[in-house]
Amino acid sequence: MAIIEQNISGVKLEKMRQKANRKTKFMFKLPKFVFIVCVLFTLSKNMDFFRLIFSNYEISRDEIIGGIFMIMGGVLMSFCIAAASFGFYLWIFWKKSYDIFNDNYKNKYAFLKIKEVPGFSNLKYSSNQGITFDQLLKANLLPGRAKSFFKSKDYFEGIYDKIRFCASSVETYETNNSAAALFRGQVIVFSMFHEFKISQTAIQIFPKKQNSKMKGLTFSQKVETENEVFNNMFSVFAEDGHNAFYILTPRVMEDIMKFAQIINNNIYIVFADKYMYVGCEHMQNPFDAVVDLPIEEQSKNIAKATDMIQKARDILIYIENQ
């Protein structure tokens, strides 16, 4: 079981990363070395066959075919042994080293870095928990129709500037092709979006370029606003068109476009009741630890995640601080 220290410095975590990185590099070199050694051993065992081939001694066609099959069998066996060495090293040596590094990064370093940001409070984190499929399906926030093709992890929640939020990494896939991601990024849910307004019925806003992905997942009424620039960038669907115009004031639309520029317009937004759901596509999971990137560089993903919550709060939520 991986050991998670109560407190860990960036320097100590960097040493863990370097150790895991060395083992990662060795893990990929090992099967190549094993394969070459096994192939050379196969060739040495069949030296008599090669001597006969290059000598004047006449050998039959069956003997040639038999020798070729022996060599091919040896090469195939070499490949199997190399693959087995890779799997053995991965599970026995590499995984333990990576798990120690990853667990310390997720549960201590990344989480503590978020807690250090001014304005955040009451923070909680769970690596295995996530925003649920049913929660997002009810809001019709993202493309994706089947629970079996939905992944969510690294859930954290808390309060930023008096607004409660929760966030997690989310991936959705085509039901007939789990390799093709429909959405991969961060989803943030805010408990309030306005000081006195609530959205009586739900309103969807997503990039116009994603219309094909959202086909069959939109609300009943398509809404065209009076802002042509906004209409060219986003598709808007609502359960009630009148409510959409009540929520999407000129200022709100301008601020949505301003926020969208931060992540190249790759945002999905739903207003429902008091809640605002924000999907930030292609946004790096701040709790994903990688072995080939220095901790100082990885901490930029943590800063970006907190910055995204701060900017969403500052730009999209209309509640005055008392």
Buried (B, 14 or more C-beta within 10 A) or exposed (E): EBEBBEEBEBEBBBEBBBBBBEBBEEBEEBBEEBBEEBBEBBBEEBEEBEEBBEEEEEEEEEEEEEBEEBBEEBBEBBBEBBEEBBEEBBEEBBBBBBBBBBBBBBBBBBBBBBEEBEEBEEBEBBBEBBBBBEBBBEBBBBBBBBEEBBBBBBBBBBBBBEBEBBBBBBBBBBEEEEEEBBBBBBBBBBBBBBEEBBBBBBBBBBBEEBEEBBEEBBBEBEBEBEBEEBBEBBBBBBBBBEBBBEBBEEEBBBBBBEBBEBBEBBBBBBBBBEBBBBBBBEBBBBBBBBBEEEBEEBBEBBEBBBEBBBBBBEBBBBBEEE
